[in-house]
């Protein structure tokens, strides 16, 4: 059996990437819950659709929101298809809260 060791820096990068993508899932779940709340109110169904679309888009990303934000700030988030201005600001707020906490959970 062949074993090889990854450099510590490469292993750390893989862990960071995994945690960053886990952050995407946390945000997508949060937006899906918001969508369900808005769907329950006939006057806010379109807002529910926006959150549902954002959640679906975030789940399909192959790059973490944290990385996108780090390289393009708010504008980077706003450029993602399916993410509007209001939702981009919410994502920015979550990223800043996450950074203060130092974790990927919300």
N, C-alpha and C positions, 0 to 999 in steps of 0.2 A: 504494500500500500504506500502511495506517495503522499507525503505531507509537505506543505510549505507554509511559511509564515508571512503574513502581511506586515508591512512596516506599520508601526504604531500610528503614525500620522494618517496613513491610508485607512486604517481601522477606525480612527476617530472621525475621519471625514464620512465614512459609511454610516456610523452611528448618528452623526449630526444630520445627515441627509434623511435617514429614517425618521428621526424625531421631527424634522421640518415637515416631511410628508405627513406624519401623524398629526401635526398642527393643522394641515389642510383638512384632514378628516374631521377634526374637532370643530373647525369653523363651518364646514359643510353641514355637519349634524345640527349645529346651532341655527344655521340659516333654514334648514329644513323644518325645524321646530317652529321658527318664526312664520314660515310659509303656512304651516297648518293652522296657526292662530289666525292669520289674516284670511285664509280661505273660509274660516267659520263666520266671518263678517262680510256680508254681501257687498258692502261699500268699499271693502279693502281687498277684493279678490285680485285686482291687478298688481297690488303690492305683493300679495302672496305668490303670484306668478313670477315676479322679479326675484324674490328670495329663492324660490324653487329652482329657477334657471341658474342663479348664481351657485347654489349648492351643487347642482349637477355639473356645472362647468368646473368648479373647484375640484370635485372628485376625479375629473378626467385629466387634470393637469399632470404633466410629467415632471414638473418643477415646483418647488415649494413656494408658497406665497411669501415666506420669509426671504428667500433668495431673490424673488422678483422684486420685492420691496427694497432689499439691500442694493440692488443694481439700478433700480429706476424710481425709487421712492414712490410716492402716491401715483405719479403719472404711469409708472410701470404697471401698477394694479389696474388703473383705469383703462389701460390698453387691452386688457383681457376681454375677449368677446364674451358678452353675457354678464359683465360686471358694470353696473352703472355708477355714477358719481357718489350717491348716498351710500351704497354698499361698499364701494372702495374706501370711503372714509371710515366705515365700521371696521373693515379689515385692518386698516391702518391703526385704529384704536386698539384692536385685539393684539396686533403685533407689538405695539408699545407696552401694553399690559403684560404680555408674555415675556418681553425683554426685562421688565422690572422684576417679575417673579422668577425668571430664569427657568421656566418649565414650559411644557407644551400643552398642559391641560388648562381648561377654563372653568 
